[in-house]
Amino acid sequence: MRRSAIILIAAALLQASSAMAQVPPGTTPLSPPLPPPPPPPKIEVPKIPKMDELPSRNYVKPSTGNSSFGDRVSKCLEDGAAAGMGPNERSTYSRNCANR
C-alpha cells in the first residue's frame, strides 16, 4: 500500500513539473498571449535591363518662372530676413538661393 502511494505521488509530481515546462520563461500562466510575429519582408526582383532597349531617362523640366535674377535675389533676401538671419548670413543664403 505504501509503495503504491509513493508511486502515485511521484507520478503526480512528474506531471505537474512537465506542465510547468510549457510556460515561456519570464511569464506566468495569467500573462496575456504573445503577439503574432511580424510578416516577412517583401522581396522584389529588380527590373533587368535588356540589351537592345534604350534606358529610360527622367529629365527635369526647367521652371517656367519668368522672374529675373534680381527678383530672385530680392525674394531670397526677404526669405532670409523672415527667417531671422543676420546680414552676412542673408547674403550667403541669397547667393545660393538665387542660383538654384
N, C-alpha and C positions, 0 to 999 in steps of 0.2 A: 504494500500500500504506500509506504513511504517512497519507494523508488518511483512509482508511477506519478506521485505528486511532484517530485523533483523534476521528472521529465516534462510534465505539463508546464511547470513554472519556467523551465529553461526554454521550452518551445514558445511560450508567450513572450519572454524577453527577446528572443531572436526575431519574432515577428514585429515587435514594437521598434526594434533598432533598424530593421530593414525599411519600415515605413518612414522613419525619420531621415533616412538617407536620400529620400526623394525630394526633400525640401531644399531649394537652392541655398547656398551659404549666404549668410548675412540677411536672411529674410525669416519671417515667421509664417506659420500656416494662415494667419489672418491678414497678411500683406496682400495688396491688390496684385493682379496678374501683371507680368511684364508686358510692355507694349510690343507690337509686332515689329520685326526688323524692317528697315527701310528698303524700298525697291532697289534692285541692282541698277547700276548706271547704264544709260542707253549708249550703245556703241554704234556709231555710224561710220560706214566706209566712205572715205573721201572720194570725190569725183576724179577719175583718172583721165588726164588729157589724151586726146587721140593724135596720132602723128600727122594726119592731113587736115586737121581742124585748126583754124586760127584762134589764138587766145582772145577771150573777150576782155575788153578794157572799159573801165568806168571813168570817163573823163569828167572833170569838174567844170561846170559851166561858169564863166566869169559872171560876177554880179552885174545886174543891169542898172545899177545906180549911176546916175548922171552927175554925181557930185564931183566937184573939183578937189584937187589936193588940199587947197586952202580951207575948203569947207570941212573936209575930213579932219584936218588938224584942229580946227576950231571946236568941232564936236568932241574930239578926243580930249582936248584941254578942259572942256566943260565937264566931261565924264570924270576926269581925274580930280577936278576940284570938288565935284559932288561926292567923290569917294573919300575926301579929306586928305588928299596928298599935298605935300608941300610943293613950292615952285620947282625945285630941282627934280623931284620925283615926277611931277607933271610933264616936264619937258621930255624926260626919257620915255615916259609912258606914251605921250602923244606921238613921238617919233616912231615907236614900234607899232602903235595902233594905226596910224595913218598909212603906213606902208603895207598893211595887210590887204 
